[in-house]
Structures are given as C-alpha cells and as structure tokens.
Amino acid sequence: MSAPSIRRRLSRVVLALWLACGIAVTLAVWLAAHEEVDELLDDTLRASSEVLASLLPAVAQNGMLGNVADNTHFAWQVVDAAHRVVLRSAQAPREPFAPVPVVGFATTPQWRVFAAALGGDGRVLYVAQTRAERTEAQFEVALSSLLAALGIGLLGYLGLRAQLRYELAPVQRLSDRVDRHEPLAAGASLGAAERAEFESVHRAIDRLGQRLAHRLARERAFTAHAAHALRTPLAGIDAQLAVSLRECPAALQPRLQRVRDAARRLQRVVAALLALFRSDGEPARQSVDIDALLAQWSFEPLQVQAQATQAMQADPDLLAAALMNLLDNAQRHGATRITVSTPSAQTLRLEDNGPGIASEQRQALTNALAAQDYDRVPGLGLALADLVARAHGGRLLLAACATGGLAVELSLGAA
C-alpha cells in the first residue's frame, strides 16, 4: 500500500474520530449546561426574592409600588393571606403564579417560580422566570461551549493531520526509492534506511532483489541454450530444403518453396517467442494483414475461412504464433471448419464447429486465464495466445458460439 493511500485512510480515521468526539462533547456539554444553568438560574431566583423581600417594606412606606424592581428577566408578585395579588411587576400576570401558596420552587407550563413568605401575616412573594427564557439561556451557554470545544477539536485535527503527513513522509520517500530501484543492476541496493524501523524493510527488499536477479540469470541461461537447441535444427531444415529446391523437379519446387517459407516463418516465430519469454519489452507493432497471414499456412483437412477481416496493429511474429497455435488447438479437438473475423480493429475472433466444451469448464478456463494460472489450462495453445495478448496489453477470452463449438477472442489492446 502506498504512502498516499495510507495517509488518506488515516485521515479518514482521524476525521471519523474527530466527528465522534465532537458528538460526544456536544452531548456532554448540553447535559452539563442544562443542569448547571438550571441550578444557576434557580439560585438567581432565590437571590432575587431575598433582595425584593428586603426592599418591599421600605418601598411600600414611600408609596412607590409600581416600579419595584421591574426587571425584564424576572417577574414577581406579592399575594396576601387570601391568595390575592396585591403587588406585581409589569411582566407578571394578574393571577397568582401558583394556584396554592407553597414556599420554595415550583414549575408551571410557562414559569419557573420561587415562593418566599413575607413576615407572619400569610403574605407570599413569588419571583418567576419564563420557561422559554431559561431554555434560551441554556441553549446559548451550550452553543458557546460547543463552539469552543469544536474549535479546539478542529485545531487538534489539523495538528494531527500535519503530524501524520510528517510521520508518513519517510514512507512516501521509501516508496519512491523502491519504485526507482533496479534490483538487476550490479551492486543494486536501496541504501541506508532513513529511519531505524525501516532497516528490516530495506534488508528484505535487497534480499528479494538478489533472489530475483539470481533466478532471472538462471532463466536467461536456460533460454539461451533453448534458443540454440531450437534454431540449429531449423537452420538445418532450411539448408536441406534449399538443396532440395535446386535438385528436385520443377513440379515439386512450388511445394518445397512453401515448406521452406513455413520453416523460415517458424524460425522467426521461435525467435519471437524466445524474445517474449526473455524480455518484458513492448512488442514490435506493425500493420498485419490477417488474410495474407492465413494464406501462408495449410491446415488440411481443417477449412479456415476469413470473414470481414481487417488489418491489425500487432507484432506479426507473435500474432502468427498465437494464431497458429489456436488453429492447431481447434484441429486437435475435432474441428473441421473455423471462421476467422475481426469484430473490432484490435480483436481477432475464431469460431470453430468442434464439440466445444461445457459452460462450467469454459468458466474454469476463463478464470484460470484471468489469474494467469496456466497450470490449469490444458495444452499450449490457449496459454501461449493469452501471453501474446497480454504482451500487447489485451486478453484472451472464451465464449460459446452459434455453431456449437468454441469461440476465442484475441484482444490485442490499443495500438
């Protein structure tokens, strides 16, 4: 996994944690604000009642009853022993706050009330606050606390992201070094680790590169011997055919010439296949005429019919090797007729009239080709054709066809 991918995942995890913490903080702040503000406002009601209780006698003697402690945040009433309102503030209703005189806190649908006795004559002082105003105060406190908590959390989130970038920067640099690493070069090594925790990774990659280089050297030596073993008899065949062409009757010369052309073609195909297995380079693409390519071979008694074929941009030797193996594969499995077409510019389709294969087996072969598990693909034809297709950036696909046989599509990718 690359460093940017790790950073993106960790950033999403950090963001999720931050959101979860924000929700938790919001709930905690809301509950705390609700309880604490309730207590604070109740204490304020009690203190206001004490202040009013001390002021009312003096104000009553001076005749200033209408303006006693009018306050936009609180309303108050004084009721007599008969529970009639004798004094009240402008915000207070004309009826008593509580239907029954009770000393202490009480709650009505619209008011939060605190009642205190005035003297010993049965009078009661009510100090009240609207429920809506208390809710508004609770909301403002909770919102302020929440914004402060979210601001701190946002700063923490940004700081943590910056720290993640700083901590993952060496991982990105290591990824870049691995991407540029050439394990097959002489003395190849990733060099010293940037951090102590990366030393084991450096050693593992260096050892892997050494094993790959050793294995590739052995495979190259083997393919070099194989190339010599294959080219030598083919060269001998070509030499013998050249001699035969000079000595045989004129009537046989065209047939021997076709054999010699096929042998030379086979030499080129062998060279191309060896190059395919020995190198991961791009194929040498050029325009290939499918009709002309098919006309070079004879697969009697297999009848090969070309339908609406068009030129393809491909390596001619690799394409010839794939096509030759697919035709041979169809003939060996009982097909007597095969149709070759090009449904698209870079797709070659072969449909035969053979017995075909069951859908389950076709699906198993498709999965094996997709996974490049060629041990589960019988024979050489399909595996070789798939390798040629992949060298061109395409794939080999299998499908049923209307003739009851097997349809093979060789996709060679964009030119």
LUMVO-138786 format. One record per residue: residue in three letters; x, y, z of N, C-alpha, C in turn. Coordinates in steps of 0.1 Angstrom, whole numbers, plus 5000, padded with zeros to 4 digits. Layout:
// residues N
ALAXYZXYZXYZ
...
This chain:
// residues 415
MET500849885000500050005000500950125000
SER500650224991501450344990501250435002
ALA502250535004502150625015500950715013
PRO500650775001499450855000498150775004
SER498050645000496950565004496850555019
ILE497950525025497950515040497550645046
ARG498050755041497750885046496250915045
ARG495650885033494250905031493450825041
ARG493750695043493050615052493150665066
LEU494350705071494550755084493750885086
SER493750975075493051095076491551075078
ARG491050975071489650935073489350885087
VAL490250805092490050755106490150875116
VAL491050965114491151085123489951165122
LEU489451185110488251265108487051195115
ALA486951065113485850995120485951005135
LEU487150995140487351005155486951145159
TRP487351245151487151385155485651415155
LEU484851355145483451375145482751305157
ALA483251185160482751115171482951185184
CYS484151235186484551315198483651445198
GLY483451505186482651625186481251595191
ILE480651485186479251455190479251425205
ALA480251345210480251315224480451445233
VAL481351535228481551665235480251745235
THR479551745223478251815222477251765233
LEU477051635233476151575243476551615257
ALA477851595260478251625274478051765277
VAL478451855268478252005271476752035272
TRP475951975264474552005265473951965279
LEU474251845283473751795296474351875307
ALA475651905306476251985317475652125318
ALA475452185306474852325305473452325310
HIS472652215307471352215311471252205326
GLU472052125333471952105347472552235354
GLU473752275349474352385356473652515355
VAL473152545342472352665340471052665348
ASP470452545349469252535358469552575372
GLU470652525377470952555391471352695393
LEU472052755383472452895384471252985384
LEU470252955375469053035374468153025386
ASP468152905392467352885404468052965416
ASP469352965416470053045427469753195424
THR469653235412469353375409467953415413
LEU467053325411465653345415465553355430
ARG466253275437466253275452466953405457
ALA468053445451468653575455467853695452
SER467153685440466253805437465153815447
SER464553705451463453705461463953765474
GLU465153735478465753785490465853945489
VAL466353985478466554135476465254195476
LEU464254145469462954205468462254205482
ALA462454095489461854085502462354195512
SER463654235510464254335519463854475514
LEU463454495501463154625496461654655497
LEU460854555497459454585496458854675508
PRO459254645521458754735531459054875530
ALA460354905526460755045525460055105514
VAL459955035503459355095491457855125494
ALA457155025501455755045504455555165512
GLN456455195522456255315530456355445522
ASN457155445511457355565503456255575492
GLY455455475491454355475481454855445467
MET456055395465456555365452456355215449
LEU455155175445454855035444454954995429
GLY454655085420454555045406455955015400
ASN457055065405458355055399459254965407
VAL458754885416459554805425460254695417
ALA461554715415462454615409461954555396
ASP461354635387460954585374462154535367
ASN462154425362463254355355462754275344
THR463454295332462954225320463254075321
HIS464154035330464453895331463653815341
PHE462953885350462153825361460853895362
ALA459853825367458553885371458353845386
TRP457553935393457353905407455953945410
GLN455453885421454053905427454153905442
VAL453353975448453053965463451553935464
VAL451353815471449953775474449653785489
ASP448453815492448053825506447653685512
ALA447153685524446753565530445553495523
ALA444753575516443653525508444053485494
HIS445353485492445953445479445453535468
ARG445453665471445153765460446353845458
VAL446553875445447753955441447554105445
VAL448454145454448354285459449454375452
LEU450554315449451654385442452154295431
ARG452654355420453254275409454054365400
SER454954295393455754365383454954375370
ALA455454455360454754475348454654345340
GLN455654255341455654125334454854015340
ALA454454035352453753935360452253935356
PRO451653815356450153805353449353855365
ARG448053875362447253925373446853815383
GLU446953695378446653585387447853535393
PRO447753475405448953425412449753315403
PHE451053315405451853225397451453075401
ALA451253055414450852915418449452915423
PRO448652815420447252815424447152805439
VAL448152745446448152725460449452775466
PRO449452865476450752925481451652815487
VAL452852795481453852705485455152775486
VAL455852755497457152815498458152725491
GLY459052785483460052705476459852715461
PHE460452625454460452625439459252545434
ALA458652595423457552525416457752555401
THR457152465394457252485379455852475373
THR455452565365454252565357454552555342
PRO453552535334453852515320454652635314
GLN454452755320455152875314456152935323
TRP456152905336457052975345457852875354
ARG459052925358459752865369459652965381
VAL459152925392458753015403459452975416
PHE459853085423460353065437459453145446
ALA458953085457458053155466458753165480
ALA458653285486459153315499458153385508
ALA458053345520457053405529457553545533
LEU456553645534456853785538456253805552
GLY457053805562456553825576455753705581
GLY454853735590454053625596452553645593
ASP452253735584450853765581450253685569
GLY450953585564450453505554450753555540
ARG451453665539451853715525452953625520
VAL452953615506453953535499454553615488
LEU455853615486456453685475456853575464
TYR456353595452456753505441457753575431
VAL458753515428459753555418459853455407
ALA459553485395459453385384460253425372
GLN460553325364461153345351460453255341
THR460353305328459653225318460553105314
ARG459852995311460552875307461252895294
ALA460652975285461353005272462653075274
GLU462653175284463953245286465053155292
ARG464553065301465552965306466152875295
THR465252825287465652745276466652815267
GLU466352945264467253025255468653045262
ALA468653065275469853075282470652945282
GLN470052835284470652705283471252685269
PHE470552715259470952695245472252785242
GLU472152915247473353005244474552955251
VAL474452905263475652855270476152725264
ALA475252635260475652515254476252545240
LEU475752635232476252665219477652725221
SER477852815230479152875232480152775236
SER479752685245480752575249481052485238
LEU480052455230480252365219481152425208
LEU480952545205481852615195483252615200
ALA483452645213484752645218485352505217
ALA484552395221485152265220485452225206
LEU484552255197484752225183486052295177
GLY486152425181487352495177488652435182
ILE488652385194489852325200490052185192
GLY488852115190488951985183489452005169
LEU489052115162489452135148490952165148
LEU491452245158492852265158493652135161
GLY493052055170493751925172493751835160
TYR492651845152492551765140493551805129
LEU493651935128494651995118496051965122
GLY496251975136497651945141497951795139
LEU496951705141497251565139497451525125
ARG496751595116496951575101498351615097
ALA498751725102500151775099501151675105
GLN500851625117501851525122501851395114
LEU500651355109500551235101501451255088
ARG501251375082502051405070503551395073
TYR503951455084505351455088505851305090
GLU505051225097505451095100505451005088
LEU504551025079504450935067505350985055
ALA505951105056506751145046507951045043
PRO508550995053509650895050509050765043
VAL507850725046507250615039507050645024
GLN506650775021506550815007507950815000
ARG508950865007510250865001510750724999
LEU510450635009510850495007510150434995
SER508850464993508150414982508750464969
ASP509150584968509750644956511150564953
ARG511850544964513150474962512950334957
VAL511950264962511650124957511150134943
ASP510350234939509950244926511050264916
ARG512050334920513250364911514350254913
HIS514150164922515150064925515249964913
GLU516449934909516749834898517549724905
PRO516849614909517449504916518449424907
LEU518349434894519149364885520449434882
ALA520549564885521849634883522949584892
ALA524149604887525249554895525349634908
GLY525449554919525649624932524349694937
ALA523249664931521949734934521649724949
SER521249834955520849834969520049954972
LEU519049944981518350064985519050164993
GLY520250124998521050215006520550215020
ALA521150315028520850325042519350365044
ALA518850315055517450345059517350485065
GLU516250555061516050685067515750685082
ARG515050575086514650555100515050415104
ALA515250405117515650275122514650165119
GLU513350205120512250105118512150055104
PHE512850125094512850085080513949995077
GLU514849965086516049895082515749745078
SER514749685085514349545082513649545068
VAL512949655064512249665051513349675040
HIS514349755043515449765033516149635031
ARG516449565042517149435040516349335033
ALA514949335036514149235029514049265014
ILE513949395010513849424996515149394989
ASP516249424996517549394989517749244987
ARG517349164997517449014996516448964985
LEU515249024984514348984974514949014960
GLY515549134958516149174946517249074942
GLN518049034952519148944949518648804944
ARG517548764951516948634947516348644932
LEU515748754929515148774916516248774906
ALA517348854909518448864899519048724897
HIS519248644907519748514906518848424897
ARG517548424900516648344893516548384878
LEU516548514876516548564862517748524854
ALA518948534861520148494854520148344850
ARG519548264859519448114855518448094843
GLU517348174844516348154833516948204820
ARG517648314820518248364808519248264802
ALA520048204811521048104806520247984800
PHE519147944806518347834801517747874787
THR517247984786516548024773517648044762
ALA518848084766519948094756520247954750
HIS520347854759520547724755519447674746
ALA518147704751516947654744516947724730
ALA517347844729517347914716518247844707
HIS519447814712520447744703519947604699
ALA519347534708518847404705517647404695
LEU516847514695515747524685516247574672
ARG517147674672517547734660518347644651
THR519247564658520147484650519447384641
PRO518447304646517747214637516947284626
LEU516347404630515547474620516447534609
ALA517647574613518647624603519047504594
GLY519247384600519547264591518447234582
ILE517147244587516047214578516047314566
ASP516247434569516247534559517347514548
ALA518547464553519647434544519247314535
GLN518747214541518347094533517247124523
LEU516347214527515247254517515847334506
ALA516847414509517547494498518147404488
VAL518847294493519447204484518447124476
SER517347084483516247014476515647094465
LEU515547224468514947314457515747314445
ARG517047304446517947314434517947174427
GLU517747064434517846934428516546864424
CYS515446914430514146844427513546894413
PRO512646814408511946854396511246984397
ALA511047054386510347184387508947174392
ALA508347064390506947044395506847044410
LEU507947004417507846994431508447124438
GLN509047214430509647324436508647424443
PRO507447454437506547534445506147484459
ARG505947354459505547294472506747304482
LEU507947264477509147274486509347424490
GLN509147514481509247654485508347694496
ARG507047654495506147684506506647624519
VAL507147494518507647434531508847514536
ARG509747564527510847644532510447774538
ASP509447844531508847964537508247944551
ALA507547824552506947794565508047774576
ALA509147704571510247684581510947814585
ARG511147904575511648034578510748114588
ARG509448094585508448164594508548104608
LEU508747974609508847914622510047954629
GLN511147984621512348034628512048174634
ARG511348254626511048384632510148374644
VAL509148284643508248264654508948224667
VAL509948124665510648074676511448194682
ALA512148274674512848384679511948484686
ALA510748504681509848604687509348544701
LEU509048414701508648354714509748364724
LEU510948334720512048344730512248484735
ALA512048574726512148714730511048754740
LEU509848694737508748724746509048674760
PHE509648554762509848504775511148554781
ARG512048614773513248664779513248814781
SER512248884777512149024778510749074781
ASP510649184788509249234791509049364783
GLY509849374772509649494764508349504756
GLU508149614749506949624741507149554728
PRO506049484723506149414710506349514699
ALA506949464688507249554676505949554668
ARG505149654670503849654663504049704649
GLN503249654640503149704626501849644621
SER501449704609500149664603500249514598
VAL499349434603499349294599498049254591
ASP498249204579497149164570496749024574
ILE495549004580495148874585494948774574
ASP494348824563494148734551495548684546
ALA496448774544497748734539498448634549
LEU498248664562498848574572498248434571
LEU496948424570496348294569496648214556
ALA496948294546497248234533498548164533
GLN499448184542500748124543500747984548
TRP499647944554499647814561498547724555
SER498747594556497847494552497547404564
PHE496247394569495947304580494947194575
GLU495147144563494247044558494246924568
PRO493046874570491746904563490947014570
LEU491547094579490847204586490647314575
GLN489347354574489047464565489047594573
VAL489847694568489947824575489347924566
GLN488347994571487548094563487748234570
ALA488148324562488348464567487148544564
GLN486548614573485348694571485548834576
ALA485448924567485449074570486649104579
THR487849044576489049074584489649204580
GLN490249274589490949394587492349394593
ALA493149484588494549484593494549514608
MET495449454615495649484630497049534632
GLN497149624642498449674647499049574657
ALA499949494653500549394662501849354658
ASP502549284667503849224663503549104654
PRO503949104642503548994632503948854636
ASP505148844642505648714646504848654658
LEU504648744668503948704680502448664676
LEU501848754667500448724663500348594655
ALA501348574647501448444639501548324648
ALA502348344659502548234668501248204675
ALA500548304680499248284687498248224678
LEU498148284666497048234656497348084652
MET498648054650498947924645498647824656
ASN498947854669498647764680497147754682
LEU496347854680494947844682494247764671
LEU494747774659494247694648494647544650
ASP495847524654496247384657495447324669
ASN495147404678494447364690492947324686
ALA492347404677491047374672491047244664
GLN492047224656492047104648492246974656
ARG493146984666493346874675492146834683
HIS491246924685490046904693488846874685
GLY489046834672487946784664487246884655
ALA487747004654487047104645487447074630
THR486547084621486847074607486747204599
ARG486147304606485947434599486147544610
ILE486847644607487047754616486947894609
THR486247984615485948114609486848214616
VAL487548294609488448404615487848534611
SER487548624621487048754618487648854627
THR487448984624487949094632486749184636
PRO486049144647484849234650485149374654
SER486449404658486849534660488349544656
ALA488849674656490149694650491249614656
GLN491149584669492249514676491749384682
THR490749324677490249204682490149094671
LEU490648984673490648874664489748764670
ARG488748724663487848624668487848494659
LEU488048384666488048254659486848164664
GLU486048114655484848034658485047904651
ASP485047794659485147654652483847584654
ASN483747474646482547384646482847254654
GLY483747264663484147144671483047114681
PRO483347014690482346974700482247084711
GLY483147174712483147274722483347214736
ILE483147294746483347254760482147294768
ALA481947234779480847264788481047404794
SER479947464798480047604803480847614816
GLU480747504824481447504837482947504834
GLN483347414824484747404821485247534814
ARG484447594805484847724799485047834810
GLN484147834820484247934830485547904838
ALA485847784841487047744848488347794840
LEU488347764827489447814819489547964818
THR488448034818488448174818489048234831
ASN488648174842489148214855490648184855
ALA491148074850492548034851493348134842
LEU492848174830493448264821493548404828
ALA492448444834492348574841493448584852
ALA493648474859494648474870495948434865
GLN496148404852497348364846497948234853
ASP496948154857497348024863497347914852
TYR498447924844498447834832498647684835
ASP498947654848498947514851497547444850
ARG496547524851495147474850494647494836
VAL495447534826495047544812495647434805
PRO494947334799495447224792496047264779
GLY497247214775497847234763498547374762
LEU499247394751500047524750499247634743
GLY498347594734497747694726497047814733
LEU496147784742495447894749496447974758
ALA497347914765498247984774499148074765
LEU499648024754500548104746499848224740
ALA498648194735497848304729497548414740
ASP497248374752497048474763498248554766
LEU499448484766500648554768500948664757
VAL500648624744500848714733499848834735
ALA498648804739497648914740498049004752
ARG498548954763498949034774500149114770
ALA501049064762502249144757501849264749
HIS500649254743500049364735499149454744
GLY499049424757498149494765496649454764
GLY496449324760495049274759494849154767
ARG493849074763493448954770492948844760
LEU492948724764492248614756490948584763
LEU489848584756488548554761487948434754
LEU487148354761486548234756485048254757
ALA484348204747482848214746482248104738
ALA480948074740480247974732479948044719
CYS479647964708479348024695478147944690
ALA477548004679476347954673476547814667
THR477747784663477947654656478147544666
GLY478047574679478147474689479547444694
GLY480547504687481947484691482347594701
LEU483547634699484247734709484647864701
ALA484347974707484748104701485848154710
VAL486948194704488148254711488348394705
GLU488448494715488648634711490048674716
LEU490948714706492248754710492248914709
SER492248974721492249124721493649164723
LEU494149254714495449304714495649444720
GLY494649504726494849634732495049744722
ALA494949864726495049984718496449984711
ALA496550024699497850034692498650144698
